[in-house]
């Protein structure tokens, strides 16, 4: 049984389960070097996107043990197509802590879609899934995600210096976090 009823609606968006016909839309942004750069991995191939979409489409939305995650496609209410995705991962069931993340096609930047989708998923994390703390880890050079975290009311809790290797570049990360009372709804 899925723990989170989908789709999740906002004023302009629908967060829904992935469907098999989402592959082309997902590949359109996951193949871009400027998207993969902040994910510390190479761009995805079409076959990798097809595998990702198939796995997400078939996944039961469980929320019980460390590592369980909920990944949703983000779509506009008034137009077909996937703009990006949001994911919530249970990092500590005992401490009720979850990591939130997002990946969007750069063509949709600057419209507030990522903020709206992340806000809706974070609210469900607190209100439906019983999460105590939501956090995000992001590359310090990813200024768009830094601003998104701040718009959500998350606070910067850590600056991890050269903690991960992105090809031959050492990347540094920020950790942002919020409790339910911190979230700007």
NORWOPE-V30666 format. One record per residue. N is the residue number from 1. RES is the residue in one small letter. PHI is phi as a letter, one per 30 degrees, with the letter a starting at -180 (NA if undefined). D_FIRST is the distance of its C-alpha to the first C-alpha in whole Angstrom. Layout:
BEGIN
N & RES & PHI & D_FIRST
N & RES & PHI & D_FIRST
END
This chain:
BEGIN
1 & x & NA & 0
2 & x & d & 4
3 & x & d & 6
4 & x & b & 9
5 & x & d & 10
6 & x & b & 12
7 & x & d & 15
8 & x & c & 17
9 & x & c & 20
10 & x & b & 23
11 & x & e & 27
12 & x & c & 28
13 & x & b & 24
14 & x & b & 21
15 & x & c & 18
16 & x & b & 16
17 & x & d & 14
18 & x & d & 17
19 & x & b & 18
20 & x & e & 21
21 & x & d & 24
22 & x & d & 23
23 & x & e & 25
24 & x & d & 29
25 & x & d & 28
26 & x & d & 26
27 & x & d & 29
28 & x & e & 31
29 & x & c & 31
30 & x & d & 29
31 & x & d & 33
32 & x & d & 35
33 & x & e & 37
34 & x & d & 37
35 & x & d & 33
36 & x & d & 33
37 & x & e & 35
38 & x & d & 33
39 & x & c & 30
40 & x & h & 33
41 & x & a & 32
42 & x & d & 34
43 & x & e & 33
44 & x & d & 30
45 & x & d & 32
46 & x & d & 30
47 & x & d & 29
48 & x & d & 27
49 & x & d & 26
50 & x & d & 24
51 & x & d & 23
52 & x & d & 21
53 & x & d & 20
54 & x & d & 19
55 & x & d & 17
56 & x & d & 15
57 & x & d & 14
58 & x & d & 13
59 & x & d & 11
60 & x & d & 7
61 & x & d & 7
62 & x & c & 8
63 & x & a & 10
64 & x & b & 12
65 & x & b & 15
66 & x & e & 18
67 & x & j & 17
68 & x & e & 14
69 & x & b & 14
70 & x & b & 13
71 & x & c & 16
72 & x & b & 16
73 & x & d & 19
74 & x & c & 22
75 & x & b & 24
76 & x & d & 26
77 & x & d & 26
78 & x & c & 29
79 & x & b & 29
80 & x & d & 28
81 & x & j & 27
82 & x & c & 25
83 & x & d & 27
84 & x & l & 25
85 & x & b & 22
86 & x & b & 20
87 & x & b & 18
88 & x & b & 17
89 & x & c & 17
90 & x & d & 17
91 & x & c & 20
92 & x & b & 21
93 & x & d & 18
94 & x & d & 21
95 & x & c & 23
96 & x & h & 20
97 & x & c & 21
98 & x & b & 20
99 & x & c & 22
100 & x & c & 22
101 & x & b & 23
102 & x & a & 24
103 & x & b & 26
104 & x & b & 28
105 & x & d & 31
106 & x & e & 34
107 & x & d & 35
108 & x & c & 33
109 & x & d & 34
110 & x & i & 36
111 & x & c & 34
112 & x & i & 32
113 & x & d & 29
114 & x & d & 27
115 & x & d & 28
116 & x & d & 26
117 & x & d & 23
118 & x & d & 23
119 & x & d & 24
120 & x & d & 21
121 & x & d & 19
122 & x & d & 21
123 & x & d & 21
124 & x & d & 17
125 & x & e & 17
126 & x & d & 19
127 & x & d & 18
128 & x & c & 14
129 & x & c & 14
130 & x & i & 17
131 & x & d & 19
132 & x & c & 22
133 & x & b & 24
134 & x & c & 23
135 & x & b & 26
136 & x & b & 27
137 & x & c & 29
138 & x & b & 31
139 & x & d & 35
140 & x & d & 38
141 & x & d & 39
142 & x & d & 36
143 & x & d & 38
144 & x & d & 35
145 & x & d & 32
146 & x & e & 34
147 & x & d & 35
148 & x & d & 32
149 & x & e & 31
150 & x & d & 34
151 & x & d & 33
152 & x & d & 30
153 & x & j & 32
154 & x & d & 31
155 & x & c & 34
156 & x & d & 35
157 & x & c & 35
158 & x & a & 36
159 & x & b & 38
160 & x & c & 38
161 & x & c & 41
162 & x & h & 41
163 & x & c & 38
164 & x & b & 36
165 & x & c & 38
166 & x & c & 37
167 & x & i & 40
168 & x & c & 43
169 & x & c & 42
170 & x & d & 41
171 & x & c & 39
172 & x & c & 38
173 & x & b & 35
174 & x & c & 35
175 & x & c & 32
176 & x & c & 31
177 & x & b & 29
178 & x & b & 28
179 & x & c & 27
180 & x & e & 25
181 & x & d & 29
182 & x & d & 30
183 & x & d & 28
184 & x & d & 30
185 & x & c & 28
END
